[in-house]
Amino acid sequence: MADLNSFERFEYLVRTLSRTKRKDYENYVVNAIYNRVGDTDLKPVSQQYVKRADEGHAFIDLYFPQLNIGVECDEDFHGNQEEADATREATLFEVLSAINKDDYKPLHVEPQSNRSFSQIEADINKTVKTIKKQLELKKKNLATFMSFWDEPDPVAYYANREAITVSDGIGFPTIVAATNALFNTGYAGVQRGGFIPKSFRPLFNEDYMVWFPKLAVGGRSVSAGWNNTLSSDGMTIIERDEQGKRPLKEGPEKRAKRVVFAQVKDPITRKSSYRFVGVFELQKGSTIRERTYKRIREEFSLTLFRK
């Protein structure tokens, strides 16, 4: 594990606790809750992206991933905010860090204009009490509790794991770091974003390749003439050749299923990394200018690459 230095801790907290975009009530509640809990091992995440059962999405005001608890500030205009959430395009990082609506415990604070200060404070203190209790229970099992300040080392994290999954949320700093750690390639460097690693050929022939595209969600992402977009549910990649100079010819790259890692930038730490987004397959009807890939698996086995 890599321990964050003091300045990185400070910078993270400053940035994540000030993402309310001039929503004064929410800003007060978010900061009050975090500071009253008063435990620096607890990681706060503001504006956490949540996928709903109706295929829509929302953003939780404050989320604690170690406890899977979210805090929702139900202000006077909460209904309007939900509508705004539904139309706001999430970033690639947010989509890859998404949680499901039914998978976390929501806590509610109501800083509304028709309520007194003491009522709002009572909401906040009740919420703080619940969070402290859950944190205490979680810390009793230190084997499963990781301090906010301990960043998992990706090489160590996958050393004995049987598979890499979309839900891991672990990033690699470079393409070569990912292929060497996961697929036992031993490369000194990698020049291409899509290729068949040498360790794949004896196992899969030309049925699988790795792909490290630059992707966006609902926006424009162009790299060397390519415009690559990931759907907001993470299930589809649209690859557009804007210059028309590199048609996908018959061959292994057209036939191969793609083990895909997207380059993402954390909006808080501002660090870039490559994260696994699934195994994708080229769909029928794709053209030389526009190709559609569908996710067929959320995990990829690593056991075959162990020596």
TORDO-575791 format. One record per atom (N, C-alpha, C): atom name; y, x, z. Coordinates in steps of 0.001 Angstrom, whole numbers. Atoms other than C-alpha are relative to their C-alpha. Layout:
   name         v         u         w
     CA         Y         X         Z
...
//
This chain:
   name         v         u         w
      N     -1192       827         0
     CA         0         0         0
      C      1249       866         0
      N     -1265      -724        40
     CA      3553      1091      -669
      C      1013      -719       871
      N      -960       607      -913
     CA      6111       480      2055
      C      1389        15      -627
      N     -1356        70       520
     CA      9514      -749       896
      C       942       748       926
      N      -952      -687      -866
     CA     12385      1401      2115
      C      1041      -988       525
      N      -936       888      -684
     CA     15159       -30      4297
      C      1020      -602      -951
      N      -996       521       928
     CA     17651      -370      1449
      C      -606     -1088      -882
      N       664      1012       818
     CA     15140     -2273      -715
      C      -184     -1296       791
      N       131      1190      -854
     CA     14511     -4635      2214
      C      1325      -752        54
      N     -1320       596      -121
     CA     18214     -5250      2640
      C       419      -676     -1303
      N      -386       530      1299
     CA     18819     -5762     -1077
      C      -776     -1266      -339
      N       810      1180       295
     CA     15944     -8209     -1417
      C       523     -1211       763
      N      -450      1121      -834
     CA     17159    -10368      1478
      C      1369      -505      -446
      N     -1336       399       448
     CA     20755    -10361       270
      C      -103      -848     -1264
      N        81       696      1282
     CA     19755    -11468     -3219
      C      -746     -1318       101
      N       787      1231       -26
     CA     17099    -14033     -2376
      C       621     -1080       871
      N      -615       995      -879
     CA     19097    -15720       403
      C      1372      -449      -487
      N     -1301       411       542
     CA     22147    -16135     -1817
      C      -147      -602     -1397
      N       266       541      1333
     CA     20559    -17862     -4838
      C       258     -1510       -93
      N      -196      1449       -32
     CA     21806    -21352     -4002
      C      1072      -480      -973
      N      -995       335      1033
     CA     24564    -21254     -6668
      C      1051      -986       529
      N     -1125       728      -590
     CA     27395    -22575     -4473
      C      -393     -1348       614
      N       422      1197      -718
     CA     25274    -25323     -2852
      C       120       314      1497
      N      -341      -471     -1341
     CA     26873    -24859       559
      C      -961      -495      1067
      N       899       542     -1025
     CA     24622    -27154      2599
      C     -1345       709       -43
      N      1281      -678       168
     CA     21468    -25653      1177
      C        89      1446       473
      N      -174     -1391      -403
     CA     22816    -22154      1724
      C       -28       137      1518
      N       -16       -31     -1467
     CA     23455    -22907      5404
      C     -1412      -181       558
      N      1341       301      -498
     CA     19974    -24377      5929
      C      -955      1168      -244
      N       907     -1091       363
     CA     18102    -21586      4098
      C       227      1220       891
      N      -292     -1174      -816
     CA     19864    -18812      5984
      C      -259      -255      1480
      N       246       325     -1402
     CA     19657    -20600      9332
      C     -1487        71       322
      N      1444         7      -251
     CA     15901    -21091      9039
      C      -556      1415        15
      N       551     -1355        47
     CA     15134    -17532      7989
      C       435       820      1215
      N      -495      -816     -1107
     CA     17327    -15968     10663
      C      -501      -480      1360
      N       514       498     -1273
     CA     16085    -18238     13452
      C     -1488       279       175
      N      1404      -427      -109
     CA     12462    -17481     12640
      C       -28      1443       502
      N      -234     -1338      -542
     CA     13547    -13869     13126
      C     -1181       948       -42
      N      1149      -904       124
     CA     10412    -12087     11899
      C        84       707     -1345
      N      -198      -746      1244
     CA     10908     -9325      9351
      C     -1293       228      -778
      N      1249       -67       755
     CA      7219     -9436      8385
      C      -141     -1175      -961
      N       100      1212       793
     CA      7824    -12847      6812
      C       862       111     -1259
      N      -709      -113      1271
     CA      8786    -12888      3142
      C       619     -1337      -396
      N      -618      1222       508
     CA     11339    -15516      2051
      C       138        50     -1523
      N      -206       123      1442
     CA     11411    -16710     -1565
      C       869     -1224      -227
      N      -853      1141       308
     CA     14265    -18908     -2739
      C      -244      -457     -1422
      N       167       586      1324
     CA     14067    -21258     -5722
      C     -1401       253      -560
      N      1393      -168       425
     CA     10257    -21099     -5877
      C      -372     -1070     -1032
      N       396       910      1080
     CA      8914    -22645     -9098
      C     -1290      -729       377
      N      1138       834      -369
     CA      6508    -25546     -8495
      C      -398      -878     -1171
      N       517       883      1040
     CA      4299    -27285    -11055
      C      -486     -1293       637
      N       383      1301      -536
     CA      3854    -31007    -10449
      C     -1175      -581      -782
      N      1179       608       619
     CA       823    -33163    -11233
      C       345      -719     -1297
      N      -410       713      1212
     CA      2822    -35061    -13861
      C       440       946     -1111
      N      -312     -1052       969
     CA      3249    -31778    -15781
      C      1477       384         5
      N     -1383      -433      -164
     CA      6868    -31529    -14670
      C        75      1178       955
      N      -156     -1114      -927
     CA      8306    -28905    -12378
      C      1242      -215       854
      N     -1150        37      -895
     CA     10778    -28378     -9564
      C       162      1391       601
      N      -252     -1281      -654
     CA     12259    -25529     -7525
      C       198      -240      1497
      N      -106       137     -1455
     CA     11696    -25284     -3755
      C      1145       884       478
      N     -1158      -735      -489
     CA     14798    -24207     -1859
      C      -405      1279       734
      N       462     -1172      -751
     CA     12879    -21819       444
      C     -1512       -91       131
      N      1461       -17       -25
     CA      9223    -20783       332
      C      -475      1274       680
      N       600     -1145      -687
     CA      7089    -18515      2502
      C     -1429       166      -515
      N      1316      -120       634
     CA      4107    -17324       393
      C     -1120       387       958
      N      1055      -394      -927
     CA      2224    -15770      3330
      C      -546     -1193       779
      N       403      1196      -748
     CA      2095    -19203      5005
      C      -253     -1189      -913
      N        62      1101       960
     CA      2181    -21381      1885
      C       750     -1222       521
      N      -880      1046      -517
     CA      4996    -23406      3454
      C      1299        17      -794
      N     -1259       110       711
     CA      8005    -24677      1550
      C       985      -852       776
      N     -1065       764      -647
     CA     11331    -25959      2874
      C       863      -636     -1089
      N      -784       735       989
     CA     13100    -28649       847
      C      1220      -616       681
      N     -1250       546      -535
     CA     16744    -29493      1541
      C       333     -1280      -751
      N      -238      1295       634
     CA     17172    -33193       842
      C      1458      -397       191
      N     -1424       313       -91
     CA     20905    -33366       271
      C       284     -1367      -602
      N      -387      1311       523
     CA     22830    -36486      -781
      C      -378      -164     -1469
      N       244        72      1443
     CA     22301    -35631     -4437
      C     -1384       517      -349
      N      1334      -561       214
     CA     18630    -34696     -4069
      C      -649      -546     -1273
      N       578       585      1211
     CA     17583    -37147     -6806
      C       556       622     -1254
      N      -623      -646      1157
     CA     20079    -35642     -9224
      C      -492      1431      -162
      N       484     -1376        53
     CA     18848    -32176     -8294
      C     -1395        60      -607
      N      1342        35       583
     CA     15262    -33117     -9133
      C        73      -164     -1520
      N      -179       183      1441
     CA     16463    -34276    -12551
      C       466      1299      -654
      N      -475     -1283       526
     CA     18298    -30979    -13043
      C     -1129      1017       -42
      N      1153      -898       -36
     CA     15162    -29058    -12016
      C      -910      -244     -1194
      N       924       361      1079
     CA     13142    -30938    -14621
      C       482       492     -1351
      N      -543      -435      1291
     CA     15471    -29870    -17423
      C       296      1497       -45
      N      -280     -1435       -24
     CA     16083    -26286    -16304
      C     -1214       779      -479
      N      1085      -845       475
     CA     13976    -23774    -18209
      C      -272      1107      1018
      N       384     -1057      -928
     CA     12071    -21480    -15895
      C       -87      1332      -737
      N       187     -1323       568
     CA     12003    -17752    -16477
      C     -1484       320       -54
      N      1396      -418        84
     CA      8774    -15997    -17376
      C      -525       380      1374
      N       433      -403     -1339
     CA      8605    -14512    -13874
      C      -311     -1229       847
      N       210      1208      -800
     CA      8930    -17967    -12317
      C     -1273      -727      -414
      N      1209       662       469
     CA      6197    -19451    -14505
      C     -1244       737       489
      N      1163      -779      -425
     CA      3813    -16615    -13654
      C      -162        12      1513
      N        62        40     -1463
     CA      4641    -16988     -9946
      C      -101     -1431       521
      N       -20      1417      -355
     CA      4248    -20783     -9954
      C     -1062      -363      1023
      N       979       608      -885
     CA      2517    -22777     -7254
      C      -103     -1475      -374
      N       195      1415       288
     CA      1153    -26320     -7490
      C       522      -857      1134
      N      -614       902      -966
     CA      2802    -29227     -5736
      C      -943      -342      1151
      N       956       435     -1028
     CA      -376    -30200     -3851
      C      -585      1156       801
      N       625     -1160      -638
     CA     -1190    -26657     -2745
      C       807       597      1149
      N      -787      -562     -1091
     CA      1551    -26065      -188
      C       483     -1103       932
      N      -484       966      -983
     CA      2904    -27740      2941
      C      1518       -88       -86
      N     -1455       126        64
     CA      6437    -29133      2443
      C       594      -407      1346
      N      -783       370     -1177
     CA      8896    -29260      5333
      C      1365      -460      -499
      N     -1236       585       507
     CA     12069    -31301      4955
      C      1140       100      1011
      N     -1241        18      -766
     CA     15608    -30826      6222
      C       984      -862      -778
      N      -894       945       679
     CA     18227    -33493      5476
      C      1459       239       399
      N     -1416      -250      -299
     CA     21758    -32045      5533
      C       912      -954      -773
      N      -731      1019       736
     CA     23327    -35294      4371
      C      1280      -399       725
      N     -1331       275      -540
     CA     26879    -36482      4869
      C        15     -1129      1024
      N        31      1104      -969
     CA     25841    -39561      6867
      C      -730       364      1294
      N       696      -450     -1208
     CA     24066    -37480      9513
      C       899       928       797
      N      -824      -838      -867
     CA     25575    -35702     12493
      C      -496      1442       -18
      N       359     -1415       -83
     CA     25582    -31943     13027
      C     -1226       195       893
      N      1132      -156      -916
     CA     23158    -32312     15950
      C     -1306      -469      -638
      N      1204       466       690
     CA     20706    -34271     13771
      C      -507      1045      -996
      N       381     -1035       972
     CA     20747    -31612     11078
      C      -555      1227       718
      N       495     -1133      -788
     CA     20346    -28865     13677
      C     -1392      -285       555
      N      1324       358      -509
     CA     17379    -30741     15143
      C     -1057       159     -1086
      N       906      -199      1140
     CA     15753    -30782     11668
      C      -314      1481      -187
      N       169     -1439       220
     CA     16327    -27059     11284
      C      -877       608      1088
      N       756      -585     -1113
     CA     14965    -26204     14746
      C     -1461      -453       -11
      N      1375       479       115
     CA     11886    -28387     14226
      C      -743       768     -1083
      N       600      -749      1106
     CA     11227    -26627     10940
      C      -302      1435       426
      N       186     -1367      -489
     CA     11678    -23208     12547
      C     -1199        69       939
      N      1117        35      -952
     CA      9229    -24143     15317
      C     -1334       -64      -726
      N      1239       119       779
     CA      6586    -25165     12765
      C      -345      1315      -686
      N       228     -1267       701
     CA      7014    -21944     10798
      C      -454      1083       979
      N       385     -1002     -1002
     CA      6814    -19777     13917
      C     -1439      -194       458
      N      1364       289      -450
     CA      3630    -21512     15031
      C     -1022       431     -1036
      N       922      -382      1064
     CA      1951    -21027     11661
      C       -50      1506      -198
      N       -41     -1452       126
     CA      3084    -17410     11500
      C      -801       658      1117
      N       760      -547     -1134
     CA      1638    -16733     14956
      C     -1502      -131      -243
      N      1423       201       290
     CA     -1708    -18226     13916
      C      -476       948     -1095
      N       369      -876      1117
     CA     -1711    -16225     10688
      C      -125      1447       455
      N         5     -1397      -436
     CA      -947    -12957     12454
      C     -1172       330       917
      N      1162      -260      -853
     CA     -3910    -13381     14781
      C     -1149       579      -801
      N      1012      -566       886
     CA     -6095    -12520     11816
      C       666      1032      -894
      N      -739     -1043       718
     CA     -4514     -9252     10743
      C      -699       445     -1281
      N       733      -398      1199
     CA     -7248     -8698      8169
      C       472      -776     -1228
      N      -447       812      1128
     CA     -5789    -11490      6033
      C      1516       -90       -88
      N     -1459        79        17
     CA     -2096    -11054      6875
      C       586      1324      -481
      N      -675     -1186       517
     CA       -19     -8631      4850
      C      1492      -138       236
      N     -1430        31      -242
     CA      3501     -7813      5970
      C       765       -43     -1319
      N      -878        86      1168
     CA      6257     -8638      3511
      C       322      1378      -550
      N      -483     -1319       426
     CA      7191     -4966      3419
      C     -1095       892      -571
      N      1099      -775       559
     CA      3752     -3755      2347
      C      -330      -512     -1387
      N       306       396      1371
     CA      3538     -3950     -1426
      C     -1400       471      -367
      N      1354      -440       367
     CA       -70     -3915     -2677
      C        25       998     -1143
      N       139      -970      1081
     CA      -899      -861     -4746
      C      -994      -565     -1013
      N       891       665       958
     CA     -2407     -2263     -7970
      C     -1326       712      -209
      N      1243      -745       194
     CA     -4973       526     -8363
      C      -954      -265      1160
      N       836       256     -1173
     CA     -6261        97     -4800
      C      -434     -1459        56
      N       273      1436       -74
     CA     -6073     -3695     -5071
      C     -1218      -374      -847
      N      1083       360       910
     CA     -8486     -3824     -8017
      C     -1196       941        62
      N      1059     -1015       -50
     CA    -10705      -900     -7016
      C     -1391      -612       165
      N      1312       596      -258
     CA    -13518     -3150     -5775
      C       -72     -1490      -344
      N         9      1412       366
     CA    -12617     -6548     -7210
      C      -841      -237     -1250
      N       895       320      1105
     CA    -14994     -8252     -9584
      C       739      -480     -1241
      N      -734       538      1142
     CA    -12287     -9769    -11785
      C      1491        57       271
      N     -1445       166      -105
     CA     -8586     -9927    -12484
      C       289     -1459      -341
      N      -294      1412       219
     CA     -7125    -13446    -12275
      C      1504      -213      -113
      N     -1405       333       190
     CA     -3849    -15099    -13220
      C       708      -158      1336
      N      -615       282     -1294
     CA     -3227    -16088     -9605
      C       225      1241       864
      N      -174     -1225      -803
     CA     -3339    -12469     -8346
      C      1469       355       181
      N     -1420      -326       -81
     CA       325    -11921     -9154
      C       281      1468       198
      N      -157     -1450      -166
     CA      -150     -8134     -9210
      C       454       613     -1316
      N      -525      -609      1209
     CA      1861     -6084    -11686
      C      -275      1487       -81
      N       165     -1431       262
     CA      1361     -2653    -13255
      C      1277       537      -631
      N     -1262      -531       521
     CA      4307      -379    -14045
      C       -25       319     -1485
      N        99      -390      1410
     CA      3024       700    -17481
      C     -1302      -533      -600
      N      1212       417       701
     CA       436      -213    -20105
      C     -1160       933       341
      N      1075      -964      -269
     CA     -1530      2961    -19516
      C      -505      -130      1432
      N       430       187     -1389
     CA     -1589      2336    -15754
      C      -949     -1182       122
      N       845      1194       -45
     CA     -3084     -1115    -16328
      C     -1368       264      -621
      N      1278      -207       681
     CA     -5760       -53    -18821
      C      -875      1016       745
      N       790      -987      -732
     CA     -6814      2981    -16793
      C      -574      -575      1292
      N       451       537     -1283
     CA     -7034      1106    -13480
      C     -1041     -1099      -179
      N       874      1159       154
     CA     -8768     -1991    -14828
      C     -1214       268      -874
      N      1037      -115      1027
     CA    -10831      -806    -17778
      C      -552      1419      -145
      N       595     -1339       -60
     CA    -11623      2834    -16927
      C       126       746     -1327
      N      -211      -609      1314
     CA    -10047      4214    -20109
      C       359      1487        63
      N      -359     -1404      -125
     CA     -8658      7530    -18852
      C      1011       479     -1014
      N     -1010      -384       987
     CA     -5751      7500    -21316
      C      1121       819       639
      N     -1191      -728      -440
     CA     -2878      9968    -21020
      C      1256      -779      -384
      N     -1122       805       448
     CA      -599      7566    -22886
      C      -475     -1048      -986
      N       320      1082       937
     CA      -573      4411    -25008
      C      1239      -283      -833
      N     -1129       178       899
     CA      1624      3865    -28045
      C       142     -1431      -527
      N       -26      1335       588
     CA       735       288    -29069
      C       -47     -1076      1073
      N        31      1119      -929
     CA      1187     -3099    -27412
      C     -1257      -831      -114
      N      1249       712       193
     CA     -2051     -4494    -28835
      C     -1047       919      -604
      N      1031      -918       488
     CA     -5300     -2550    -29304
      C     -1334      -311       679
      N      1322       115      -612
     CA     -9018     -2398    -28541
      C      -254      1271       807
      N       235     -1202      -808
     CA     -9530        17    -25592
      C     -1376       598      -297
      N      1261      -675       327
     CA    -12264      2590    -26057
      C     -1148      -468       891
      N      1062       492      -886
     CA    -14167      1178    -23084
      C      -482     -1396      -397
      N       392      1340       437
     CA    -14291     -2255    -24767
      C     -1083        31     -1073
      N       866         8      1183
     CA    -16158     -1253    -27911
      C     -1492        15       329
      N      1439        31      -311
     CA    -19562      -416    -26346
      C      -444     -1306       641
      N       338      1222      -721
     CA    -19412     -3648    -24344
      C       160     -1260      -849
      N      -346      1232       719
     CA    -17836     -6179    -26690
      C       106       179     -1507
      N      -212      -309      1417
     CA    -17815     -4483    -30117
      C      1482      -209      -319
      N     -1404       280       312
     CA    -14591     -5911    -31603
      C       376     -1446       365
      N      -220      1394      -385
     CA    -14680     -9290    -29849
      C      1189      -181       936
      N     -1130        88      -919
     CA    -11928     -8484    -27329
      C       965      1149      -236
      N     -1024     -1029        20
     CA     -8661     -6579    -27361
      C       965      -276      1154
      N     -1056       229      -986
     CA     -5764     -6136    -24919
      C      1319      -152      -746
      N     -1295       277       632
     CA     -2259     -7326    -25689
      C      1064       -13      1096
      N     -1093      -117      -961
     CA       971     -6461    -23847
      C      1310      -433      -672
      N     -1196       455       715
     CA      3630     -8625    -25535
      C      1198      -183       921
      N     -1204       425      -699
     CA      7218     -9225    -24517
      C       157     -1496      -258
      N       -13      1446       116
     CA      7328    -12950    -23832
      C      1228      -600       657
      N     -1034       781      -662
     CA      9916    -15554    -22919
      C      -521     -1421       146
      N       351      1409      -158
     CA      9688    -19161    -21765
      C      1182      -831      -477
      N     -1054       851       513
     CA     11730    -21588    -23827
      C      1214       735      -516
      N     -1141      -781       456
     CA     13963    -18784    -25010
      C      -365       911     -1144
      N       169      -894      1146
     CA     14236    -15987    -27506
      C      -392      1384       501
      N       470     -1327      -374
     CA     12217    -12829    -27064
      C      -446       720     -1260
      N       282      -687      1256
     CA     12233    -10433    -29984
      C      -249      1483       264
      N       319     -1420      -103
     CA     10577     -7044    -30138
      C      -526       452     -1353
      N       374      -513      1322
     CA     10419     -5204    -33454
      C      -273     -1141      -977
      N       133      1096       932
     CA     10880     -8488    -35319
      C      -882     -1132       467
      N       887      1042      -520
     CA      8557    -10557    -33108
      C       759      -885       986
      N      -546       969      -939
     CA      9607    -13707    -31266
      C     -1196      -666       668
      N      1195       451      -700
     CA      6956    -14483    -28627
      C       379      -893      1173
      N      -342       963     -1028
     CA      7111    -17551    -26387
      C     -1243      -501       714
      N      1063       557      -820
     CA      4864    -18637    -23528
      C       405     -1399       431
      N      -303      1364      -433
     CA      4665    -22365    -22773
      C       191       -35      1517
      N      -331        60     -1421
     CA      5910    -23463    -19359
      C     -1217      -213       892
      N      1224       121      -797
     CA      2345    -24264    -18246
      C      -882      1233      -104
      N       738     -1254       118
     CA      1180    -20778    -19224
      C     -1221       -65      -892
      N      1229       210       760
     CA     -1462    -22160    -21607
      C        94       405     -1462
      N      -158      -245      1440
     CA        -4    -21373    -25037
      C      1006      1108      -261
      N      -935     -1019       478
     CA      1601    -18368    -26716
      C       258      -263     -1482
      N      -399       100      1403
     CA      3525    -18813    -29965
      C       585      1347      -401
      N      -443     -1309       492
     CA      3968    -15545    -31875
      C       601      -197     -1390
      N      -672       171      1286
     CA      6510    -15573    -34699
      C       415      1359      -564
      N      -393     -1208       723
     CA      6981    -12804    -37225
      C      1293      -319      -736
      N     -1291       387       570
     CA     10689    -13103    -37960
      C       352       767     -1262
      N      -331      -803      1168
     CA     10761    -10379    -40593
      C     -1020      -150     -1132
      N      1014       226      1023
     CA      7578    -11330    -42427
      C      -588      1265      -577
      N       456     -1284       513
     CA      6517     -7713    -42722
      C     -1393       400       509
      N      1281      -418      -588
     CA      3324     -7673    -40641
      C      -957     -1186        75
      N       955      1109       -21
     CA       899    -10410    -41676
      C     -1276       395       738
      N      1233      -244      -735
     CA     -2204    -10749    -39512
      C     -1168      -114      -968
      N      1044       -30      1016
     CA     -4886     -9718    -41973
      C     -1370      -213       638
      N      1370        87      -491
     CA     -8613    -10265    -41711
      C      -382      1337       632
      N       381     -1221      -691
     CA     -9991     -7759    -39223
      C      -145      -273      1479
      N       274       194     -1425
     CA    -10676     -7179    -35526
      C      1150      -651       762
      N     -1122       567      -743
     CA     -7153     -8084    -34391
      C       116     -1502      -212
      N       -45      1439       241
     CA     -7486    -11522    -35956
      C     -1168      -705       691
      N      1186       622      -590
     CA    -10978    -12200    -34643
      C       -33       113      1515
      N       183      -317     -1418
     CA    -10632    -10699    -31180
      C       713      -975       924
      N      -655       712     -1093
     CA     -9924    -12698    -28080
      C       916       994       703
      N     -1016      -897      -536
     CA     -6849    -11277    -26364
      C       112       -95      1524
      N      -213      -109     -1440
     CA     -6707    -10130    -22752
      C      1477       356       157
      N     -1452      -103       142
     CA     -2985    -10626    -22273
      C       683       345      1319
      N      -860      -399     -1114
     CA      -525     -8911    -19936
      C      1448      -109      -473
      N     -1394       175       399
     CA      3121     -9977    -20119
      C       902       920       805
      N      -993      -813      -707
     CA      6024     -7720    -19279
      C      1023      -943       641
      N      -908       888      -728
     CA      8085     -9463    -16596
      C       949       823       865
      N      -979      -640      -870
     CA     11164     -8598    -14576
      C       277      -911      1173
      N      -268       753     -1218
     CA     11494     -9754    -10982
      C      1509      -187       129
      N     -1454       203       -57
     CA     14957    -11381    -10752
      C       636       473      1298
      N      -526      -450     -1278
     CA     15318    -10266     -7142
      C       -39      1524       111
      N       110     -1464      -110
     CA     13987     -6690     -7091
      C       460       699     -1268
      N      -390      -523      1320
     CA     14843     -6231    -10793
      C      -962      1075      -513
      N      1023      -928       462
     CA     11650     -4249    -11264
      C      -841      -671     -1078
      N       837       515      1076
     CA      9630     -4678    -14463
      C     -1446       428       200
      N      1422      -332      -107
     CA      5851     -4775    -14574
      C      -772      -843     -1005
      N       882       748       882
     CA      2918     -6013    -16653
      C      -973      -809       856
      N       857       880      -773
     CA      1081     -9036    -15242
      C      -961      -761      -898
      N      1049       698       743
     CA     -2141    -10646    -16400
      C       326     -1483      -106
      N      -295      1423       204
     CA     -1592    -14094    -17938
      C     -1191      -776      -551
      N      1211       691       420
     CA     -5136    -14871    -19098
      C      -612       577     -1263
      N       674      -359      1245
     CA     -7547    -14526    -22010
      C       336     -1081     -1026
      N      -475       935      1015
     CA     -6209    -16123    -25200
      C      -777       174     -1303
      N       714       -14      1277
     CA     -7738    -17029    -28553
      C       888      -588     -1091
      N      -774       471      1144
     CA     -6078    -17439    -31944
      C      -519     -1359      -461
      N       377      1351       388
     CA     -6053    -21081    -33070
      C        -7      -182     -1513
      N        39       343      1414
     CA     -6951    -22504    -36435
      C      1325      -638      -392
      N     -1277       522       463
     CA     -3928    -23423    -38512
      C      1134       984       157
      N     -1029     -1028      -113
     CA     -2006    -20287    -37566
      C       255       615     -1369
      N      -381      -583      1282
     CA      -141    -18679    -40438
      C       386      1463       194
      N      -391     -1405      -114
     CA       950    -15144    -41222
      C      1369       144       652
      N     -1333       -61      -600
     CA      4430    -16020    -39936
      C        48      -584      1409
      N        15       617     -1324
     CA      3550    -18133    -36888
      C     -1433      -197       464
      N      1366        49      -517
     CA       444    -17816    -34756
      C        -8      -638      1375
      N       142       686     -1276
     CA      -698    -19960    -31865
      C     -1256       496       704
      N      1119      -443      -823
     CA     -2914    -18646    -29078
      C      -125      -930      1203
      N       249       858     -1144
     CA     -4515    -20865    -26427
      C      -769       774      1070
      N       720      -665     -1091
     CA     -5636    -19677    -23018
      C     -1362      -644       183
      N      1367       500      -141
     CA     -9397    -19999    -22710
      C      -607       383      1349
      N       483      -365     -1338
     CA     -9885    -18256    -19349
      C      1153       519       844
      N     -1012      -482      -933
     CA     -7791    -17504    -16272
      C      -436      1276       712
      N       457     -1248      -611
     CA     -9852    -14479    -15291
      C      -766       826     -1017
      N       736      -908       879
     CA    -11504    -11453    -16865
      C      -788       953       886
      N       886      -804      -848
     CA    -14472     -9583    -15381
      C       310      1481       -91
      N      -229     -1442       -61
     CA    -14014     -5985    -14282
      C     -1280       773       322
      N      1214      -678      -489
     CA    -17562     -5236    -13108
      C      -645       885     -1052
      N       635      -797      1055
     CA    -18722     -3929    -16494
      C       642      1359      -192
      N      -709     -1261       188
     CA    -16145     -1141    -16329
      C      -202       976      1165
      N       261      -893     -1142
     CA    -17368       318    -13031
      C     -1017      1052      -394
      N       958     -1069       268
     CA    -19114      3638    -13266
      C     -1140       -52      1000
//
